[in-house]
Amino acid sequence: MIIKSINHFKNDSFRNKKILSIDYGQKKLGFSHSNLDQTISFPLKSYRRQDLESDLISIKNLILSLDIDIIVLGLPVSPDNTASKSSQQVKSFAKVLLDAFDVDIFFWDERFSTVQAQKFLKSQGFTGAEADEKDDMLASQIILESFLNYRLKS
């Protein structure tokens, strides 16, 4: 299977490749990306989902425009480390991505990333619709930063 364990990411063959991080939600997707050195994460956008075909076109455009080789997909895990209904939805979405694109996919624990993003936005004065437009994008950046930090510390 092409979906790789995080332990594979330590392999040199994954260095110097750009990463797209996706915070998956039923209504929105949040996107961020790394630099080529995989040391910095940059927020991209939040995307309000339409239908699967439109969603895949949007993702394809990001992959092509940013020259993406790897996708990090936030995997929701319950506080007690068990899989949830949302976890299965993300895994199903990953299979769709694997069928559609020639990229490697890694799952990363996204526990509380959206909550962290919302707290940060609130502390910066963002509220309501303005915060709602940015929270998934920021959550994807939090997921990617955590993922990159894991490799840098290893």
PyRosetta script that sets phi, psi and omega in degrees:
from pyrosetta import init, pose_from_sequence

init()
pose = pose_from_sequence("MIIKSINHFKNDSFRNKKILSIDYGQKKLGFSHSNLDQTISFPLKSYRRQDLESDLISIKNLILSLDIDIIVLGLPVSPDNTASKSSQQVKSFAKVLLDAFDVDIFFWDERFSTVQAQKFLKSQGFTGAEADEKDDMLASQIILESFLNYRLKS")
pose.set_psi(1, 144.3)
pose.set_omega(1, -174.2)
pose.set_phi(2, -79.6)
pose.set_psi(2, -26.5)
pose.set_omega(2, 178.0)
pose.set_phi(3, -63.3)
pose.set_psi(3, 126.9)
pose.set_omega(3, -171.8)
pose.set_phi(4, -109.0)
pose.set_psi(4, 149.0)
pose.set_omega(4, 172.4)
pose.set_phi(5, -69.8)
pose.set_psi(5, 150.9)
pose.set_omega(5, 179.2)
pose.set_phi(6, -57.9)
pose.set_psi(6, -28.5)
pose.set_omega(6, 179.4)
pose.set_phi(7, -63.1)
pose.set_psi(7, -28.1)
pose.set_omega(7, 176.7)
pose.set_phi(8, -69.2)
pose.set_psi(8, -24.6)
pose.set_omega(8, -177.3)
pose.set_phi(9, -64.0)
pose.set_psi(9, -23.3)
pose.set_omega(9, 179.1)
pose.set_phi(10, -69.3)
pose.set_psi(10, -17.4)
pose.set_omega(10, 180.0)
pose.set_phi(11, -63.6)
pose.set_psi(11, 138.0)
pose.set_omega(11, -178.3)
pose.set_phi(12, -59.7)
pose.set_psi(12, -23.2)
pose.set_omega(12, -178.6)
pose.set_phi(13, -65.3)
pose.set_psi(13, -14.8)
pose.set_omega(13, 179.0)
pose.set_phi(14, -98.2)
pose.set_psi(14, -0.1)
pose.set_omega(14, 179.5)
pose.set_phi(15, -78.4)
pose.set_psi(15, 158.2)
pose.set_omega(15, 178.7)
pose.set_phi(16, 56.4)
pose.set_psi(16, 42.0)
pose.set_omega(16, 175.0)
pose.set_phi(17, -132.7)
pose.set_psi(17, 140.5)
pose.set_omega(17, -179.9)
pose.set_phi(18, -78.8)
pose.set_psi(18, 146.6)
pose.set_omega(18, -176.4)
pose.set_phi(19, -120.0)
pose.set_psi(19, 136.4)
pose.set_omega(19, 171.1)
pose.set_phi(20, -107.4)
pose.set_psi(20, 125.8)
pose.set_omega(20, 177.3)
pose.set_phi(21, -101.9)
pose.set_psi(21, 136.1)
pose.set_omega(21, 179.5)
pose.set_phi(22, -124.9)
pose.set_psi(22, 124.1)
pose.set_omega(22, 168.9)
pose.set_phi(23, -95.6)
pose.set_psi(23, 107.9)
pose.set_omega(23, -173.8)
pose.set_phi(24, -85.1)
pose.set_psi(24, 134.5)
pose.set_omega(24, 172.4)
pose.set_phi(25, -144.7)
pose.set_psi(25, 159.3)
pose.set_omega(25, -179.6)
pose.set_phi(26, -67.7)
pose.set_psi(26, -29.5)
pose.set_omega(26, -178.1)
pose.set_phi(27, -103.7)
pose.set_psi(27, -30.3)
pose.set_omega(27, -177.3)
pose.set_phi(28, -139.3)
pose.set_psi(28, 156.0)
pose.set_omega(28, 170.9)
pose.set_phi(29, -121.0)
pose.set_psi(29, 138.5)
pose.set_omega(29, 174.6)
pose.set_phi(30, -109.1)
pose.set_psi(30, 140.7)
pose.set_omega(30, -177.4)
pose.set_phi(31, -127.5)
pose.set_psi(31, 141.9)
pose.set_omega(31, 168.1)
pose.set_phi(32, -146.3)
pose.set_psi(32, 168.7)
pose.set_omega(32, -179.6)
pose.set_phi(33, -145.0)
pose.set_psi(33, 162.3)
pose.set_omega(33, 179.2)
pose.set_phi(34, -100.9)
pose.set_psi(34, 165.4)
pose.set_omega(34, 167.5)
pose.set_phi(35, -80.1)
pose.set_psi(35, 173.3)
pose.set_omega(35, -177.6)
pose.set_phi(36, -64.0)
pose.set_psi(36, -31.9)
pose.set_omega(36, 179.3)
pose.set_phi(37, -77.4)
pose.set_psi(37, -8.2)
pose.set_omega(37, 179.8)
pose.set_phi(38, 59.8)
pose.set_psi(38, 41.5)
pose.set_omega(38, 179.4)
pose.set_phi(39, -116.0)
pose.set_psi(39, -17.4)
pose.set_omega(39, -176.4)
pose.set_phi(40, -132.7)
pose.set_psi(40, 142.1)
pose.set_omega(40, 173.3)
pose.set_phi(41, -111.5)
pose.set_psi(41, 139.0)
pose.set_omega(41, -178.7)
pose.set_phi(42, -119.0)
pose.set_psi(42, 130.4)
pose.set_omega(42, 176.1)
pose.set_phi(43, -69.3)
pose.set_psi(43, 143.9)
pose.set_omega(43, 178.0)
pose.set_phi(44, -111.2)
pose.set_psi(44, -68.8)
pose.set_omega(44, -176.2)
pose.set_phi(45, -170.2)
pose.set_psi(45, 163.8)
pose.set_omega(45, 165.9)
pose.set_phi(46, -103.5)
pose.set_psi(46, 143.2)
pose.set_omega(46, -176.1)
pose.set_phi(47, -126.9)
pose.set_psi(47, 123.1)
pose.set_omega(47, 176.5)
pose.set_phi(48, -80.5)
pose.set_psi(48, 119.0)
pose.set_omega(48, -174.7)
pose.set_phi(49, -64.7)
pose.set_psi(49, 146.8)
pose.set_omega(49, 178.9)
pose.set_phi(50, -116.6)
pose.set_psi(50, -77.6)
pose.set_omega(50, 174.7)
pose.set_phi(51, -144.0)
pose.set_psi(51, 166.6)
pose.set_omega(51, -173.2)
pose.set_phi(52, -58.2)
pose.set_psi(52, -41.9)
pose.set_omega(52, -178.9)
pose.set_phi(53, -61.9)
pose.set_psi(53, -45.9)
pose.set_omega(53, 178.5)
pose.set_phi(54, -65.2)
pose.set_psi(54, -39.7)
pose.set_omega(54, 178.4)
pose.set_phi(55, -60.4)
pose.set_psi(55, -44.9)
pose.set_omega(55, -178.9)
pose.set_phi(56, -67.0)
pose.set_psi(56, -35.1)
pose.set_omega(56, 176.6)
pose.set_phi(57, -64.0)
pose.set_psi(57, -43.3)
pose.set_omega(57, 178.3)
pose.set_phi(58, -61.4)
pose.set_psi(58, -44.2)
pose.set_omega(58, 178.6)
pose.set_phi(59, -66.0)
pose.set_psi(59, -42.0)
pose.set_omega(59, 178.5)
pose.set_phi(60, -59.3)
pose.set_psi(60, -42.5)
pose.set_omega(60, 179.0)
pose.set_phi(61, -61.5)
pose.set_psi(61, -39.2)
pose.set_omega(61, 177.2)
pose.set_phi(62, -66.7)
pose.set_psi(62, -44.7)
pose.set_omega(62, -179.7)
pose.set_phi(63, -59.3)
pose.set_psi(63, -45.0)
pose.set_omega(63, -178.5)
pose.set_phi(64, -71.9)
pose.set_psi(64, -43.8)
pose.set_omega(64, -175.8)
pose.set_phi(65, -70.8)
pose.set_psi(65, -28.7)
pose.set_omega(65, -178.3)
pose.set_phi(66, -102.4)
pose.set_psi(66, -1.4)
pose.set_omega(66, -178.8)
pose.set_phi(67, 56.9)
pose.set_psi(67, 55.5)
pose.set_omega(67, -176.1)
pose.set_phi(68, -82.3)
pose.set_psi(68, 137.0)
pose.set_omega(68, 176.0)
pose.set_phi(69, -113.6)
pose.set_psi(69, -23.7)
pose.set_omega(69, -172.9)
pose.set_phi(70, -132.2)
pose.set_psi(70, 139.9)
pose.set_omega(70, 171.9)
pose.set_phi(71, -115.7)
pose.set_psi(71, 130.9)
pose.set_omega(71, 171.1)
pose.set_phi(72, -105.6)
pose.set_psi(72, 120.0)
pose.set_omega(72, -176.1)
pose.set_phi(73, -111.2)
pose.set_psi(73, 119.4)
pose.set_omega(73, 179.6)
pose.set_phi(74, -62.7)
pose.set_psi(74, 127.0)
pose.set_omega(74, -179.0)
pose.set_phi(75, -109.7)
pose.set_psi(75, 114.6)
pose.set_omega(75, 179.0)
pose.set_phi(76, -71.5)
pose.set_psi(76, 126.0)
pose.set_omega(76, 179.2)
pose.set_phi(77, -124.1)
pose.set_psi(77, 138.4)
pose.set_omega(77, 178.5)
pose.set_phi(78, -66.6)
pose.set_psi(78, 157.1)
pose.set_omega(78, 179.1)
pose.set_phi(79, -55.6)
pose.set_psi(79, -25.9)
pose.set_omega(79, 179.1)
pose.set_phi(80, -92.3)
pose.set_psi(80, 17.4)
pose.set_omega(80, 177.2)
pose.set_phi(81, 67.8)
pose.set_psi(81, 21.9)
pose.set_omega(81, 177.1)
pose.set_phi(82, -100.9)
pose.set_psi(82, 155.3)
pose.set_omega(82, 177.6)
pose.set_phi(83, -71.2)
pose.set_psi(83, 153.3)
pose.set_omega(83, 179.5)
pose.set_phi(84, -123.9)
pose.set_psi(84, 176.5)
pose.set_omega(84, 175.4)
pose.set_phi(85, -58.9)
pose.set_psi(85, -39.9)
pose.set_omega(85, 178.7)
pose.set_phi(86, -63.6)
pose.set_psi(86, -35.4)
pose.set_omega(86, 178.0)
pose.set_phi(87, -60.0)
pose.set_psi(87, -43.5)
pose.set_omega(87, -179.7)
pose.set_phi(88, -65.9)
pose.set_psi(88, -37.2)
pose.set_omega(88, 177.5)
pose.set_phi(89, -63.4)
pose.set_psi(89, -40.7)
pose.set_omega(89, 178.7)
pose.set_phi(90, -66.4)
pose.set_psi(90, -41.3)
pose.set_omega(90, 178.7)
pose.set_phi(91, -64.3)
pose.set_psi(91, -38.7)
pose.set_omega(91, 176.6)
pose.set_phi(92, -65.6)
pose.set_psi(92, -39.8)
pose.set_omega(92, 177.5)
pose.set_phi(93, -64.2)
pose.set_psi(93, -38.7)
pose.set_omega(93, 177.8)
pose.set_phi(94, -60.4)
pose.set_psi(94, -40.2)
pose.set_omega(94, 178.6)
pose.set_phi(95, -63.8)
pose.set_psi(95, -38.6)
pose.set_omega(95, 176.6)
pose.set_phi(96, -63.1)
pose.set_psi(96, -44.0)
pose.set_omega(96, 179.0)
pose.set_phi(97, -62.1)
pose.set_psi(97, -41.1)
pose.set_omega(97, 179.3)
pose.set_phi(98, -63.2)
pose.set_psi(98, -37.4)
pose.set_omega(98, 178.1)
pose.set_phi(99, -70.4)
pose.set_psi(99, -29.3)
pose.set_omega(99, -173.8)
pose.set_phi(100, -91.7)
pose.set_psi(100, -28.8)
pose.set_omega(100, -171.4)
pose.set_phi(101, -133.3)
pose.set_psi(101, 151.0)
pose.set_omega(101, 177.3)
pose.set_phi(102, -93.4)
pose.set_psi(102, 75.4)
pose.set_omega(102, 179.9)
pose.set_phi(103, -137.4)
pose.set_psi(103, 161.5)
pose.set_omega(103, 171.3)
pose.set_phi(104, -91.9)
pose.set_psi(104, 143.0)
pose.set_omega(104, -179.8)
pose.set_phi(105, -122.2)
pose.set_psi(105, 132.8)
pose.set_omega(105, 174.1)
pose.set_phi(106, -119.3)
pose.set_psi(106, 140.9)
pose.set_omega(106, 171.3)
pose.set_phi(107, -92.3)
pose.set_psi(107, 146.6)
pose.set_omega(107, 176.4)
pose.set_phi(108, -141.0)
pose.set_psi(108, 135.6)
pose.set_omega(108, -179.5)
pose.set_phi(109, -57.8)
pose.set_psi(109, 117.9)
pose.set_omega(109, -177.7)
pose.set_phi(110, -104.1)
pose.set_psi(110, 14.7)
pose.set_omega(110, -176.6)
pose.set_phi(111, -46.7)
pose.set_psi(111, 123.6)
pose.set_omega(111, 174.4)
pose.set_phi(112, 68.1)
pose.set_psi(112, 9.6)
pose.set_omega(112, -179.6)
pose.set_phi(113, -64.2)
pose.set_psi(113, -40.2)
pose.set_omega(113, 179.4)
pose.set_phi(114, -68.6)
pose.set_psi(114, -38.9)
pose.set_omega(114, 177.3)
pose.set_phi(115, -62.6)
pose.set_psi(115, -43.9)
pose.set_omega(115, 177.7)
pose.set_phi(116, -60.8)
pose.set_psi(116, -43.7)
pose.set_omega(116, -179.6)
pose.set_phi(117, -62.5)
pose.set_psi(117, -44.5)
pose.set_omega(117, -179.4)
pose.set_phi(118, -64.2)
pose.set_psi(118, -41.5)
pose.set_omega(118, 178.4)
pose.set_phi(119, -63.0)
pose.set_psi(119, -42.5)
pose.set_omega(119, 178.9)
pose.set_phi(120, -63.0)
pose.set_psi(120, -46.8)
pose.set_omega(120, -179.1)
pose.set_phi(121, -61.0)
pose.set_psi(121, -41.2)
pose.set_omega(121, 178.1)
pose.set_phi(122, -62.7)
pose.set_psi(122, -41.2)
pose.set_omega(122, 179.6)
pose.set_phi(123, -65.4)
pose.set_psi(123, -22.2)
pose.set_omega(123, 179.3)
pose.set_phi(124, -94.5)
pose.set_psi(124, 3.7)
pose.set_omega(124, 176.8)
pose.set_phi(125, 91.7)
pose.set_psi(125, 5.8)
pose.set_omega(125, 178.0)
pose.set_phi(126, -84.2)
pose.set_psi(126, 133.1)
pose.set_omega(126, 177.8)
pose.set_phi(127, -140.5)
pose.set_psi(127, 167.0)
pose.set_omega(127, 173.6)
pose.set_phi(128, 55.7)
pose.set_psi(128, -135.1)
pose.set_omega(128, -175.7)
pose.set_phi(129, -62.0)
pose.set_psi(129, -34.9)
pose.set_omega(129, -179.9)
pose.set_phi(130, -63.5)
pose.set_psi(130, -43.0)
pose.set_omega(130, 177.1)
pose.set_phi(131, -68.9)
pose.set_psi(131, -38.7)
pose.set_omega(131, -179.8)
pose.set_phi(132, -61.9)
pose.set_psi(132, -32.1)
pose.set_omega(132, 179.3)
pose.set_phi(133, -72.3)
pose.set_psi(133, -21.5)
pose.set_omega(133, -173.2)
pose.set_phi(134, -110.5)
pose.set_psi(134, -16.4)
pose.set_omega(134, -169.6)
pose.set_phi(135, -65.5)
pose.set_psi(135, -38.4)
pose.set_omega(135, -179.8)
pose.set_phi(136, -71.4)
pose.set_psi(136, -36.7)
pose.set_omega(136, 176.7)
pose.set_phi(137, -62.9)
pose.set_psi(137, -45.7)
pose.set_omega(137, 179.4)
pose.set_phi(138, -66.9)
pose.set_psi(138, -37.6)
pose.set_omega(138, 176.6)
pose.set_phi(139, -61.2)
pose.set_psi(139, -41.1)
pose.set_omega(139, 178.6)
pose.set_phi(140, -64.2)
pose.set_psi(140, -34.3)
pose.set_omega(140, 177.8)
pose.set_phi(141, -69.1)
pose.set_psi(141, -39.7)
pose.set_omega(141, 177.4)
pose.set_phi(142, -62.6)
pose.set_psi(142, -42.7)
pose.set_omega(142, 177.8)
pose.set_phi(143, -60.3)
pose.set_psi(143, -47.7)
pose.set_omega(143, -177.8)
pose.set_phi(144, -66.5)
pose.set_psi(144, -42.0)
pose.set_omega(144, 178.3)
pose.set_phi(145, -60.3)
pose.set_psi(145, -42.3)
pose.set_omega(145, 178.7)
pose.set_phi(146, -63.5)
pose.set_psi(146, -42.7)
pose.set_omega(146, 178.7)
pose.set_phi(147, -61.9)
pose.set_psi(147, -47.2)
pose.set_omega(147, -179.7)
pose.set_phi(148, -65.7)
pose.set_psi(148, -40.5)
pose.set_omega(148, 178.9)
pose.set_phi(149, -62.5)
pose.set_psi(149, -34.4)
pose.set_omega(149, 177.7)
pose.set_phi(150, -58.5)
pose.set_psi(150, -46.7)
pose.set_omega(150, -179.2)
pose.set_phi(151, -69.1)
pose.set_psi(151, -39.2)
pose.set_omega(151, -178.8)
pose.set_phi(152, -65.4)
pose.set_psi(152, -31.4)
pose.set_omega(152, 179.6)
pose.set_phi(153, -82.5)
pose.set_psi(153, -16.0)
pose.set_omega(153, -176.4)
pose.set_phi(154, -84.2)
pose.dump_pdb("model.pdb")
